[in-house]
Amino acid sequence: MNNKNSYDFIIAGMGLAGLSLAMQLKNSSVKFNKVLLIDKDLKNKNDRTWCFWSKEDANWFDKIIFKRWSKFKFSSSGLNKVCEINPYQYCMIKGIDFYNFCLNELKSDIRFDFVTDEIKKIETKNNQAHLHTIKEEYHSMYLFNSAIRTPKIVQKHINYVQHFKGWLIETEENNFDVDCPTFMDFNIHQKNDCRFVYVLPFSSNKALVEYTGFSPKRIDDEEYDAELTSYIKLNLKIENYKVLEEEQGEIPMFESEFVNLFGNRVINIGTSGGSSKASTGFTFYFVQKHISELVKSLANGSPISFARKPKYLYYDRILMDVIDKKKMPASEIFETLFKKIPTPTILAFLNEESSLLQELRIMNSVPKLKFVPAALRKL
Ligand SMILES: Cc1cc2nc3c(=O)[nH]c(=O)nc-3n(C[C@H](O)[C@H](O)[C@H](O)COP(=O)(O)OP(=O)(O)OC[C@H]3O[C@@H](n4cnc5c(N)ncnc54)[C@H](O)[C@@H]3O)c2cc1C
């Protein structure tokens, strides 16, 4: 191994977490000379659309927020509500804008090197992190990994995925209210499962319509297509449209943990580092929170792995237990919350920044007979 392959930090994976870390490092007081970013992919495709809610108005990614909304719609069989979300804003970022913005900024800083290659192995050796590709070996003081996911699956745990497929459609007429996305619409066949659609209007005749489920496995592609077609026709009442783009994926909603099998010089970040919330799949906001804690700890000399607050892990488990044991349909759980609780409180709770009083209010709003046994089971 030659000296040119030696770095202060290696960032393995240039997706959301890897690029967020590089951007936050670049703008931080952490001292470093050389950072390697490595990914098997060129990150030049619009492969995902991120939504999240935040009440901060000064984030490093502000420039690339494509849309911000101050309200959204929630719909189910018993509730149709436009929810004001102040002090939060519901934000959307296109994957390609994120990748382009980060790569342009980082490539103008000579401290960052880029390699496109497949990672074969990561390990800690002689108190250094080592990364192996087929031809090369790189080493560093610390390595931040979002490329290799190593969940420790426990059989009795509830390990769901949030799975989805979305179409960006363009319609002939102006069909969408640009100021009001649909956060969740449960007015579709639930199929004894948890299914909903969300709609993100890009303009009055363009929107991303995404069919989503929470279940142990994703469904077949034909089923997504049939459900999307039916939703656009029957719920949105749109006959003529073009599909401009497609996106699909799955996000772990795991009770089992993602563990670090690579030794003490490797820190897992992103979904690998436990940033995907088990009860919702939301990840973007948690990645930013975790990365900013990580960068602060690096500035103080030693990086910390992210640990979610135990009480939120517990709340997630309770909710997943009620859904998994079919004690109450997910559509009714969300309907109850949106009926009884102010939306900003729900958003604070889901962002894991709620007060104890807000949490008690939420606990008090759901049927005790369904939730208390789940809370006892998951103690
Ligand atoms: C279509 C889609 C939509 C989503 N929408 C939302 C949303 O609206 N809100 C939200 O909060 N979350 C959303 N998520 C979930 C989550 O935010 C994303 O999955 C996010 O990208 C996870 O970040 P990450 O850095 O952990 O992983 P990734 O962004 O997937 O990055 C991992 C990187 O590692 C690379 N890699 C993997 N294996 C190797 C290897 N062997 N060698 C080299 N490189 C490798 C990959 O190419 C990739 O670039 C969405 C996910 C998807 C798929």
PDBQT file of the ligand as one rigid body, heavy atoms in Angstrom, charges set to zero:
ROOT
HETATM    1  C1  LIG A 401     -36.622   6.329  -3.803  1.00  0.00    +0.000 C 
HETATM    2  C2  LIG A 401     -36.378   6.697  -2.353  1.00  0.00    +0.000 A 
HETATM    3  C3  LIG A 401     -37.089   7.767  -1.812  1.00  0.00    +0.000 A 
HETATM    4  C4  LIG A 401     -36.856   8.131  -0.462  1.00  0.00    +0.000 A 
HETATM    5  N1  LIG A 401     -37.564   9.190   0.065  1.00  0.00    +0.000 NA
HETATM    6  C5  LIG A 401     -37.321   9.579   1.332  1.00  0.00    +0.000 A 
HETATM    7  C6  LIG A 401     -37.984  10.722   1.880  1.00  0.00    +0.000 A 
HETATM    8  O1  LIG A 401     -38.832  11.343   1.230  1.00  0.00    +0.000 OA
HETATM    9  N2  LIG A 401     -37.672  11.115   3.146  1.00  0.00    +0.000 N 
HETATM   10  C7  LIG A 401     -36.751  10.450   3.904  1.00  0.00    +0.000 A 
HETATM   11  O2  LIG A 401     -36.481  10.880   5.040  1.00  0.00    +0.000 OA
HETATM   12  N3  LIG A 401     -36.140   9.339   3.418  1.00  0.00    +0.000 NA
HETATM   13  C8  LIG A 401     -36.396   8.894   2.162  1.00  0.00    +0.000 A 
HETATM   14  N4  LIG A 401     -35.740   7.795   1.663  1.00  0.00    +0.000 N 
HETATM   15  C9  LIG A 401     -34.897   7.009   2.597  1.00  0.00    +0.000 C 
HETATM   16  C10 LIG A 401     -33.472   7.542   2.815  1.00  0.00    +0.000 C 
HETATM   17  O3  LIG A 401     -33.465   8.935   3.018  1.00  0.00    +0.000 OA
HETATM   18  C11 LIG A 401     -32.586   7.231   1.631  1.00  0.00    +0.000 C 
HETATM   19  O4  LIG A 401     -32.559   5.862   1.379  1.00  0.00    +0.000 OA
HETATM   20  C12 LIG A 401     -31.148   7.736   1.827  1.00  0.00    +0.000 C 
HETATM   21  O5  LIG A 401     -30.567   7.828   0.574  1.00  0.00    +0.000 OA
HETATM   22  C13 LIG A 401     -30.311   6.851   2.757  1.00  0.00    +0.000 C 
HETATM   23  O6  LIG A 401     -29.041   7.440   2.878  1.00  0.00    +0.000 OA
HETATM   24  P1  LIG A 401     -27.708   6.577   3.010  1.00  0.00    +0.000 P 
HETATM   25  O7  LIG A 401     -26.598   7.519   2.826  1.00  0.00    +0.000 OA
HETATM   26  O8  LIG A 401     -27.780   5.758   4.218  1.00  0.00    +0.000 OA
HETATM   27  O9  LIG A 401     -27.780   5.549   1.776  1.00  0.00    +0.000 OA
HETATM   28  P2  LIG A 401     -27.660   5.863   0.240  1.00  0.00    +0.000 P 
HETATM   29  O10 LIG A 401     -28.106   7.249  -0.061  1.00  0.00    +0.000 OA
HETATM   30  O11 LIG A 401     -28.330   4.740  -0.453  1.00  0.00    +0.000 OA
HETATM   31  O12 LIG A 401     -26.087   5.814  -0.019  1.00  0.00    +0.000 OA
HETATM   32  C14 LIG A 401     -25.343   4.622   0.024  1.00  0.00    +0.000 C 
HETATM   33  C15 LIG A 401     -24.306   4.704  -1.086  1.00  0.00    +0.000 C 
HETATM   34  O13 LIG A 401     -23.449   3.576  -0.979  1.00  0.00    +0.000 OA
HETATM   35  C16 LIG A 401     -23.127   3.136  -2.284  1.00  0.00    +0.000 C 
HETATM   36  N5  LIG A 401     -22.723   1.738  -2.205  1.00  0.00    +0.000 N 
HETATM   37  C17 LIG A 401     -23.458   0.683  -1.785  1.00  0.00    +0.000 A 
HETATM   38  N6  LIG A 401     -22.723  -0.437  -1.822  1.00  0.00    +0.000 NA
HETATM   39  C18 LIG A 401     -21.498  -0.083  -2.269  1.00  0.00    +0.000 A 
HETATM   40  C19 LIG A 401     -20.311  -0.803  -2.519  1.00  0.00    +0.000 A 
HETATM   41  N7  LIG A 401     -20.191  -2.125  -2.289  1.00  0.00    +0.000 N 
HETATM   42  N8  LIG A 401     -19.244  -0.132  -3.017  1.00  0.00    +0.000 NA
HETATM   43  C20 LIG A 401     -19.303   1.193  -3.244  1.00  0.00    +0.000 A 
HETATM   44  N9  LIG A 401     -20.408   1.937  -3.015  1.00  0.00    +0.000 NA
HETATM   45  C21 LIG A 401     -21.488   1.302  -2.525  1.00  0.00    +0.000 A 
HETATM   46  C22 LIG A 401     -24.399   3.366  -3.085  1.00  0.00    +0.000 C 
HETATM   47  O14 LIG A 401     -24.122   3.472  -4.469  1.00  0.00    +0.000 OA
HETATM   48  C23 LIG A 401     -24.919   4.668  -2.478  1.00  0.00    +0.000 C 
HETATM   49  O15 LIG A 401     -24.490   5.799  -3.210  1.00  0.00    +0.000 OA
HETATM   50  C24 LIG A 401     -35.943   7.401   0.349  1.00  0.00    +0.000 A 
HETATM   51  C25 LIG A 401     -35.281   6.317  -0.229  1.00  0.00    +0.000 A 
HETATM   52  C26 LIG A 401     -35.481   5.971  -1.552  1.00  0.00    +0.000 A 
HETATM   53  C27 LIG A 401     -34.758   4.774  -2.113  1.00  0.00    +0.000 C 
ENDROOT
TORSDOF 0
